[in-house]
């Protein structure tokens, strides 16, 4: 049963109050230029008119039309994908558009002047096309779509950050703009967005009947004469066009497309036609109100947090709230049990082979590299000279890969979900929030303090997710969605902090992209020592990792203290993730795929799988660091980005390996 809406008097009072609050904030902003004007009366009046009609009023109008466009885009995507958490941010549309705009700014600035909207649309369509390709065989299941969208969005965001970092601090303003700034200097962009909104709304009304029928399963929709694939692609195209147009003009505005349809439904709007009208209105009100609050809270030096980053702070809590209240998943459950694979006849021999491959990767990274004269295979005195620089990087990468792989193995076995991992559950970004607190609270925190703060953030996020997972009916699918929501919230916090433009913000941006450039012998020894200490207890927890995936009742029946064991394992996984993320950033997907690769090699028992996953993680991370160092010499590319590119193909296969599902 759908949830009952809010009673009509309360509904009117709520929306009326929010509209009045937004109008009052706008009135204060309109009065601000008048109060701040100086000089003669004529000069003051002229200045007031210029500021009012070319900056203040266009910005208010832009907030309204952008919010309406995103609200309509979110409503269309949620309807056509039958996914209550689909919107431009969760589907990677905004991140893809931002990446395309970043690339065009650097390498084809003429396109930004002549066809900026086309560039953004190409990026958004590319992101959505990749997500559809990943999840089409699974019938566009909500969990699969959200997971693929998270992967695409994180990869695109990291690539954008890498390009900005590689081109110096003068590009930092591009990141701030990408955070969603509504500041305007003319009416032109607002009129353009309003025109596209009108066309998009008209197209949505023309497709109203097919959209209503698509609420049924595909077989029934086809029997009623609806071309499901063509209709679905057409509606997705309209939604992506609207979202990309907003991104091209003002940057990324997060989660308005999620909040507007959800709040419209909770306000009592049930019919599709009414929702296509209500969602844009709610979106316009939300963005108008948020932008007014951002301007009201701006300091003497002006706004330091873009409006888009402020709206993104609403997304995580809203998604968590929806998880607890709404009926999120009406399709077949995402299969949490891995497909059976043949066990290795000689697990010890397989582990020895993986160890040899990891050593070979480390030797390659130490000896082979690029210099001013091209590729060089170092040896003798040259290798001894290079070890002081390459050795710490390889050691840090190896330690991080081992810790992420171990954390992923623990999380997958504790949750009984093969798609659980430090990256998917938002643990890495939680560590980033802890790091941000340390950077801003202390003038020069050392590595030990940064590690402690990162660990605290990671533990808090993972503990919160697992507390939610203990609620009745909160299965594996909702656990993944809770992790994505937590990751979105933490990412929004990091975006808001980075958008301040402070030195700490630039340091966080470097951390976000993942790099071992600043690895020193002291840091390498500290990372190796920390990894050894944290990995040492795992052999004594093999029985826990064997029994917990069988379920709580079975674990209790064999005398296992479930709550205590799960708590210890969760804290251990969070500490492993926090330490690794501190040195290589939050994005790699090594913690997700290393346990899978170990299992596919026949290492199914907990001890063998953990050992194999650790060696695979070491090899993947060391090779990623080597590629990051050599691919674009003399520039240093992000380690996290290369690791995600190596892991991405496997995730593609993992999402698409099952056949079509009935819908």
N, C-alpha and C positions, 0 to 999 in steps of 0.2 A: 504494500500500500504506500502511496505517496504521502508525504508529510502534509499535514494540514497547514494552511497558510495562516498568517497573522491576522487577527480580526480587523475588519475594515476601519473602525475608528483609530485603533493603534497604528495601523498602516499609514493612514493619512497623517496622523500626528507625527510619526517618525519621518516620513519623506518631507513633510512640510517643514519640520524643524531643521532637517539637513539642508534643504533649499534655502531657508532663511539664514542659516549659518554661513553658507557659501556666499549669499548675497551681501551679508554684513562684512565678510572679509574682503569682498570686491569693493564695497563702498570705502573701506579703510584704505585700500590700495589706491583708489581713485583720488582720495583726499591727500594722499602722501605727496605727490608732486607739487600740489598747491602749497602745502605747509613748508616744503623745502625750497621753494623758489626764492630768489634774492635779486637785487638790482632795482631798476626803476619799475614802475607799475606796468608800463608797456612791455618791457623786456620780460618781466615775470609772467605776464599773461601769454606772450608768444611762446615762451619756454613751456609753460603749462600745457598749452594746446598741442605742441609738438610731442611732448612725452605722453600725453593722454591718448591722442589719436593715432600715434605711430608705435607705441610700445605697450601701454597699459591695457587698452581695450583690445588690440589684436591678441595679446597674450591670453586674456580671459576667453575670447572667442575661440582661440586655438585649443585651450583646455577643453572646452565644451565639445568642439567637433572631433577632436582626437579621441576623447573619452567615448563619444557616441560611435565612432568608427570601430574602435577596439571592442566595445560592447557588442556591436552587431557581428563582428568577425568571430568573437568567442561563441555567441549563440549559434552561428552557422556551423562552426566546427564541432561543437558539442552535439548538435543535432545529427549532422551527417556522419559522424564517426561513432555515434551512440556512446559517447565518452564524457562523463561529467567533469573531467579535469582537463579536457582539451582546450587550448587557447594558444595564441601566438607565442607566448613565452615557453610554455611546456612543450610545444612542438618544434622548438628551435627556429621558428620563422624569424623572430627578431634578431637572434644571434647570427643566423645565416645572412640576413640583410646587412647587419653591422659589419660582418667579415667582408662581404663584397664591397661595401662602401670604403672600408679601410684599405683593401687592396687597390681599389680604383684611385683613392686619394694619393697613394704612394706611387703607383705605376702608370696610371692613366688619368691624370687630373683633368684632362679635357672632358672626359666622360662625366665627371662630377658637375661640370658646368652645363653640359648639354643634355645629359640623360641620367640624372641622379636617381630618379624614380625607377627607371629601367634597370639600373645596376642593383638597387635594393630588391626589386621584384625578382631578378635572376637569382640573387642569393637566397631569398625566402623560398622560392620555388625549388631550388636545389636542395635545401634542407628538408622540405616536406617530401620531395620526391624520394630522397634517401630513406626517410622514415617509412613511407608507404612501401618501398621495396623491401625493407627489413621485416615488415609486419603483415604484408598482404596475405601470405600463406597461413598466417595464424588468424585470419579473419578480422584483422585490425582490433584485436582484443585490447581493452583499456590498459591493462598492465604492460603488455608488450609495446603499445604505442607510447605510453609514458616513459618506459625505460629507454626505448630508442630515441625519443625526443630529448631525454636528459643527456644521453651520450652525444648526440649531435650538437646540442646547445653547449655543453661543456667543452667539446673539442673546438667548436667555432669560437667560443669566447677565449679559450687559451691561445688559439692561433692569432686572434686579434691582439691580445696582450703581447704576444711574441713580436708581432710586426711593430707595435708601438715601441716596445723596448729596444728593438734592433735599430730604430731610427732616431733615438735620442729623446731627450726631455721635451724638445719642441713639439713632439707628437702627443704629449700627454694631454693636451687640450682636446684631442680627438676622443680619448677615453672618457673625459668628463662629458663631452657632448653626447657620446654614446650612452651615457647614463640617463639620458632623457631630460633635456633642458627645453623648457617652453618659452624662453625669452625670445621676443620678436622685435623686429624693426620696421615691419610694414604689414599690410593686409594681404599681400600676395599669397604666402603659404597657406594662410587660413582659408582664403577663398578656394584655393586649389583642393585642399582636403575636403572642404564642404561640398564641392562639385563631385568629387569621387564618392563621398558618402551618399549623396543623392542617387548617383548611378548604381552603387552597390545595393542600396535599399530597394530601388526599383527592380533590379535583377532578382533580389531575394523574394519580392512579392510575386514576380512572374513564375518563380520556381516553388511557390508555396504548396501547391498540391503534391508535386513529386516529393518535396521535403516531408510533408505529412505522411505520405505512404512509406518513405524510407524509415520511419519509426518502427515499422514492422520488420520481420526478418526478410532477407533478400529474396527467398523463393516466393513468398507471398507478394512482395513488391513487384517482382517480374511478372507474376500471374496477372497483376492489375495493369500491366502495360508500361511500367516504368523501366527505362534503361538505367539500371542501378549504377553501373560503372561510370557511364557518361555523366549522369546527374551528380554523382558523388565528386567526380573530378571537377565539374563545372562549379559546384558550390565551394569546394576547397580553393579553386582558383580565385573566386570572388573574395573569400576571406583572406587569403594570402595577399592579394592585391591591396586590400584595405590596410592590412597590418604593415606591409612593406612601404606603402605610401606614408604612413605615420612615422615609421622608422627613418625614412629618407629625409623627412623634414625636421624632426625633433629628437631623433635617437630612440633608444629602447625604453618603452613605457611598460613596465611589468605588471601582470596579473590583473589589470583592469578587465581584460577579456574573460578571466576566470570569475572574478567577483561579480560582475554585472549580471550575467545570466543566473548565477546561483542566488543572489539576493532577490532578483525578480521572482524566481520560483518560490523562495521562502516567504516572499511577500504576498503569495497567493496567485500569481500568474501561472496558469496551467496550459492554456491553448497556445499552439505554435504561433499563430498570427499575432496574438497579444504579446507573446514573449519577444518576437522580432521588433515590436515597438517599444516594449518596456526595457529590454536590455540596453539599447542605445541611450535611452533616457537616464537609466541608472548609471551607466558608464560615464555619461557626460557630467552628472552630478558628482560622482566620486572623484573624477579627475579635477573638476572645478574646485571642489572643497579641498582636496589634497594640495593643489597648487596654491590656494589661498593660505593654507597653514604653512607651507614652505616659505612663502614670502613674508608672512607674519613673524616667523621665527628666525628670519635672516638677520645676521649680525650687522655690525657697522661696515664691515668689509664686503657686504653683499652675500648672496647665496653661496654656500659651500657644498650643499647637497642637492643634486638635480632632482627634479620632481619625479622622474622615472624611478630613481633609487628609492625614494620615499614610498611610492606606490608598491614597489616590490616587497617592502617590509610587511605589507598586508597579506601577501600571497601565501607564505608558509603557514601562519596561524589559521588563515581561512581554509586552506586545504586540509589541515589537521582537523579542524572543526567539522568540515564536510565528511571526513572519514568516519567520525564518531556518530554523525546524525543521519547521513543519507544512505540509501541503498546503492552502493557504488558499483557493484559488479553483478550484472544480470546475465553475462555470457558464461560459457564453460570456464571452469577454474584453470588458472595457469598451472600446468603440471609441476608440482614441487619435487617430484621424485625423479632423479636422473635415470635415464635409460640404462639398462644393464649392459655392461661391457665385459669382455673376456679378461679374466685375471692373468697377470703376468706369471709365467711358470717360474721365473727366477727374479723375484722382486729385488733382492740384493744386487744382482747383476745389473738390473735396470737403473737402480739408484747409482751404482758405480759409473755407469755410462753417462748419466746426467751430470754427475760430479765432474767427469772428464770433460764434457762439453762446456760446463761452467768455467773450468780452469782454462780451456782453450779460448773462450770468449775474453777472459781477463788477460791472457797473454797477448791476444790480438789487440786489445784496447791499449795495452802498455807499449807494444812494440811498433804497431803500424799507425801512421798518422800522415797528415798533410802539412806541408810547410811552404815557404815562399818558392821552393824549387819543385814542388809537386809531392807525390807520395813517397814516403820514406819508411823503410823497415829498419828500425833502430836496433843497434846492438853494441856491445862493448861500452866504451866511455860515453857514447851518445845516449845509450839507454840509461846509463847511470845518471846522467845529467837530467834526463826527462822524467825519471822516476819521482823526483821531488815535486813535479807538477802533476803528472798523470796518475801517480800512485794514490794520492788522497782522493782524487775524483773516482777512480775505480773502486776504492774501498768504500766510500760513502754510497755509491750506487749499489754495490753488492749488498751492503748492510740494509739499505732501504728496500731492495727487492726481496731479500729474505724476510724482513719483518712484514711487508705487505702480503706476501704469499702466505705466511703463517697466520696472519690476522684473517685473511679471506677463508682459509681452511677452517679455522675455529668458528667464524660467523656462520658459514654454510652448514656446519654440523650442529651448532647450537640452535639455529633457527629451523633446521630441516629444509632449507630452501637453497637450491643450487644457484640462484641469482642474487643471493645476498653477498655483499662484499663491502669493503671500506668505502669505495667510491660511490656505490649505489645507495648505501644507507646514510650518506651525508656525514660520515665520521671525519673525513679529511677536511671538509669545509668547517666543521665544528672546531677542529684543531686550529684552523685559520682565525676563527673568531677569538679563541683564547690567545693566540699570538698577537692579534690586534690590540687586545686589552693590555697585554704586557708592553707593547711598543709605545702606547700612548700613556700608560700609567707611570712608566719609568723612562728616564732620559736615555740611558744606555744599558738595557738589560743584557746580561750575558747569555751564553748558549744554555746554561743550566736553567735559568729563570724562564727563558723562552720555551724550553722543553717542558717545564712544569706547567706553564700556562696553556700550552698546546694540549698537553695530556688532560688537563682539567676540562677544556672545551670538548675534546673528543669523548671523554667519559660521560659528560653531561648529555651530549646528544644521543649517544648510544643507549644510555640508561633510560632516557625519556622515551625512545622508540620502543624499547623492550617492555617498559611499563605499559605503554599503550597496547602492545601485542598480547598482553595477558588478559585484556578485556574479552568477554564472551563474544564469539563470532569474529574475532579479529584474526583472520587467517594469514596465510603466506602472502596473498595478493596485497592485503591492506598493510602488511608489514613493509613491503616494498614501497607502496605509495606513501606511507608515513616517512620512510627514509628519504624519498624524493622531496617530500614537503619540507622536512628538516633541512635538507641540503639547499633547497630554494631559499628558505629563510636565512640560513647562514650566508649564502652567496649574496643575498640582498644586503645584509649587514656589511659584508666586505666591500661591495660596490659602493655603498654610501660612504664608507670610510675612505676608500681609494679616491673617490670623487672630491675629497677635500683638497687634494693637490699638495699635501704636506710631504716632508721627507719620509715620514713613516708610511704614507700612502704609496710612495714610489717603491719603498722596500716591500710592501705587501703585494704590489703588482708584480715585482720580480719573483716573489715567492709563489704567486698564483700560477705563473707560467712554468715553474719548476726548473731549477738550475743547480749545478754543482760547481759553478765557476769560482765560488769563494771557499771551496773546500781546502782546508789546511791539514797538515799532519796531526795537529792536536784535535781538530774536529773529527778527522777520520778515526783516530784511536778511540775517541769518545763514542762515536757511532757504533764502531765495532764492539766496544765493551758493553754498551747499552743493549745492542742486539743479542750478544751472548748471554747477558743476564736475563733478558726477557724470554729468550727462546729456551733457556735451560729447563724451566718447569714443564715444558710440553711433554717430554717422555713420561712424566709421572701422571699425566692427565689423559693417557690413551684410553683408559677404561671409561672415563666420562665422555670422551668424544665418540666412543663406540655405542654407548647406551642412550645418550640424550636424543639422537635422531629417531629413536624408536618410540618416543612419546613419554609424557610425564608419568602416566600410569605404569608403564613397563619399567621405567627407571625407578620409581618408588617400590615396585614389587621386588626388585633385586637389591633393595637396600641403599639406593643412591640418594643422598640429600640434594634434591633437584635444585632448590632455590639457591643454596650455597654454591653448588658447582657451577650453575649458570652465571651467578654473579661474578665469581672468580674468573671464569672464562671471558666474560664480557669486558671486565676491567682489563684483563691481559690483552685482549684484542684492541681495545681502545688505546692502551699505552703503546703497543706495537705500531698502530696506525699513526698516532700523534708524532712519534719519533721519526718515522719514515716521511710523513708529510712535511715535517719541519725542514727537512733537507732537500726534498725533491718535489714539493708541491702536492696539491690534493688530487691531481688528475693523472692516472696512469693505467687503470683497469688491470694492473698486474695482480692485485689482490682478488679480482674476480675470475680471471682466466687461468691462473697458475694451478689452482686445485682441480679445475676441469681437465687441463692437459695431463696432470698427473694421473687422474682417474682413467682417462682415455688410454694411457700407456699401460694400464693394467694394475695400477697401484691403488687398490680399493680399500685396503685396511687403513685405519686411522694413522698408525705410525708410518707406514710406507707412503701413504698419500701426503702426509705432512712433510716428510723428508724430501720426497720428490718435488712437491710444490715449492719448497724453499729453494732447491737447486734450480728449478725452472725460473723462479722469480729472480734469482741472482743473474742467470744468463740473460734474461730479457732486459733487465735494468742496465746491466753492463753494456750490452749491445746498443741499447737506446742512448746511453751516454756517449758511446763512441760515435754513433751517427750524428748526434747533436753537435759533437765537436768537429766532425770532419765534413759533413754534408755541404755546408755553406762557408767553408774556411775563407777568410779569417774570422767570420762572425760566429758567435756561439748561439746556437738555437736551443729552445727549451727542452730539457730532458723529459718533462712530463708529456709534452706534445708528441715526441717521438715514441714514447712508451705507449701512448694511446693509439697511435697509428699502427704499431705492431700488434696491439691487442684487439683493435677494432675488427679486423677480418674474422677473428674467431667469434666475437660477439655477434657479427652478422650471421655467421653460420648457426650459432646457438639459437638466435631468435627465429631463424627461418627453416630449421631442420625438420619441423613437424609439418605434416600436410595440412590442407585446408580444413577449417572447422565449420560446422554448421552455424548459421547466424540467424 
